[in-house]
Amino acid sequence: MDNWYKVKAKVVSQKGHCEAGLKVGDEFIIGDTTPAGICTWAFYTLFPFISALQSGGVFPWEKDKDTTTAACVDSTNPVVFELKRIK
């Protein structure tokens, strides 16, 4: 797939207690498999954003067309990820 990209997911904020133990600075490279160590609930939430970035999509509200942010579903203990399209 010529127009397929990998995505780097980096934890940029974490409040409260993350059950998966994720902390600021943790990074995952996402290609065609789910990376080890990422919480399945976080991945479930991030997947639509990751899929868009992998296929060349953009988010019009972002200044950088290769980057967006998204948070896991645990609103009490949110983990916020920066998602960046990489070659």
C-alpha positions as CSV (number, residue, x, y, z in Angstrom):
1,M,0.0,0.0,0.0
2,D,1.8,3.0,-1.3
3,N,-0.3,5.6,0.6
4,W,-0.2,3.8,4.0
5,Y,1.5,5.4,6.9
6,K,2.5,4.4,10.4
7,V,1.4,6.4,13.4
8,K,3.3,7.3,16.5
9,A,1.1,7.5,19.6
10,K,2.8,9.4,22.4
11,V,1.3,10.0,25.9
12,V,1.3,13.8,26.5
13,S,-0.9,13.9,29.6
14,Q,-2.0,11.5,32.2
15,K,-4.1,12.3,35.3
16,G,-5.2,10.1,38.1
17,H,-4.3,6.4,38.0
18,C,-4.0,4.6,34.6
19,E,-4.8,0.9,35.1
20,A,-2.5,0.0,32.2
21,G,0.4,2.0,33.8
22,L,0.7,4.4,30.9
23,K,2.7,7.6,31.7
24,V,3.7,10.8,30.0
25,G,6.4,10.1,27.4
26,D,5.3,6.5,26.6
27,E,5.3,6.0,22.8
28,F,3.9,3.3,20.5
29,I,4.4,2.9,16.8
30,I,1.3,1.6,15.1
31,G,1.4,-0.1,11.7
32,D,-0.7,-3.0,10.8
33,T,-0.8,-4.6,14.3
34,T,-1.8,-3.3,17.7
35,P,1.4,-2.6,19.7
36,A,2.2,-4.4,22.9
37,G,1.6,-2.4,26.1
38,I,-1.2,-0.1,24.9
39,C,-4.5,-0.5,26.8
40,T,-7.2,-2.0,24.7
41,W,-9.7,0.7,25.8
42,A,-7.3,3.4,24.8
43,F,-6.6,1.7,21.5
44,Y,-10.4,1.3,20.8
45,T,-10.8,5.1,21.3
46,L,-7.8,6.0,19.2
47,F,-8.4,3.6,16.4
48,P,-10.6,5.9,14.2
49,F,-8.1,8.7,14.5
50,I,-5.2,6.3,13.7
51,S,-7.0,4.8,10.7
52,A,-7.6,8.3,9.3
53,L,-4.0,9.3,9.7
54,Q,-2.7,6.0,8.3
55,S,-4.8,6.4,5.1
56,G,-3.8,10.1,4.5
57,G,-6.7,11.7,6.2
58,V,-6.5,15.1,8.0
59,F,-8.3,16.8,10.8
60,P,-9.2,20.4,9.7
61,W,-9.0,21.8,13.2
62,E,-5.4,20.8,13.6
63,K,-2.5,23.2,12.6
64,D,-0.3,20.2,11.7
65,K,-2.0,18.0,9.1
66,D,0.0,15.0,10.3
67,T,-0.9,15.3,14.0
68,T,-4.0,15.2,16.2
69,T,-4.7,14.5,19.9
70,A,-7.2,12.1,21.5
71,A,-7.9,10.8,25.0
72,C,-8.8,7.4,26.3
73,V,-12.4,6.8,27.5
74,D,-11.6,6.9,31.2
75,S,-12.8,10.4,32.0
76,T,-11.8,10.0,35.7
77,N,-8.2,9.1,34.8
78,P,-7.7,10.4,31.3
79,V,-4.6,9.6,29.2
80,V,-4.2,12.0,26.3
81,F,-2.2,10.9,23.3
82,E,-0.6,12.9,20.5
83,L,-1.0,10.9,17.3
84,K,1.5,11.7,14.5
85,R,1.6,10.3,11.0
86,I,5.1,9.0,10.2
87,K,6.7,7.6,7.1
